[in-house]
């Protein structure tokens, strides 16, 4: 699934793992591992097989991750 380049997503936009993977450049297996380890936001389960993240949740996580990387240098 490809994310359109020029479309603005609201913070309430729901993203499935494929879109979350593309947005963060992390593999799906890495996202699942980091969720289990508490390093990545937990998704909302819409059903047994459908898990989603809110765009705002991922934006906040990425901002925090980049700020933390800046503190380590």
N, C-alpha and C positions, 0 to 999 in steps of 0.2 A: 504494500500500500504506500503510495507516494503522497507526501504532504505538498499541497500547492505552495509555491514560493511566495506569492504576494498577498495571500489572504490573511487577514488579522483574525486571530482566534480570541474570543473572550475568555476570561478566567474561569467561566462556568462550562466551557466546552469540554465534553467528555472524550477521552482518548483511550482506545484499546491498546494492548501491549505493542502491536506492530507500530502504531503511530508514536507511542512513548519511546520505543526503541529508536525510531528514526530521529525524533526530536533530540534525544539525549546522546545519540550515537553509541549507545550501549546495546549489546546483544540481548535478546529476550532471556537467555539463560542467565546472563549477568544480572539483569533486572530482578528475575525471580530469586536468585541467590541473595542479592543485596536486600530485597524485601525481607527474606527469612532472617538475615543478619541484622536487620534494623538500620541499614545504611541507605535505604531508598524508601520513599513514602509507600505506605500500604494502599493497595487499590480498594475501591468500593466494589463489592460483589453484587452484580445485578441478578445473577442466577448462578447455578453451580459451575457453569462454563464461561460466563461473561464477567470479566473484571475490567474496571475502567479507572482512570485517574482524571482529575480535573486539571485543566491546563494551568490554572493558577497555582495549584499544588506543585506541579512540576517546575514552573517558573521559579517559585520560591526556593525549591530544592536546588535548582541549578545555580541561582544567585548565591545561595549559602555555600555551595560546593566551590564556586569560583573564588569567593571571598576567603574561604579556608585555605585554598591553594595559594592565594596571595600572601597569607600570613606565614606559610611555611618557607617561603623563599628568602 
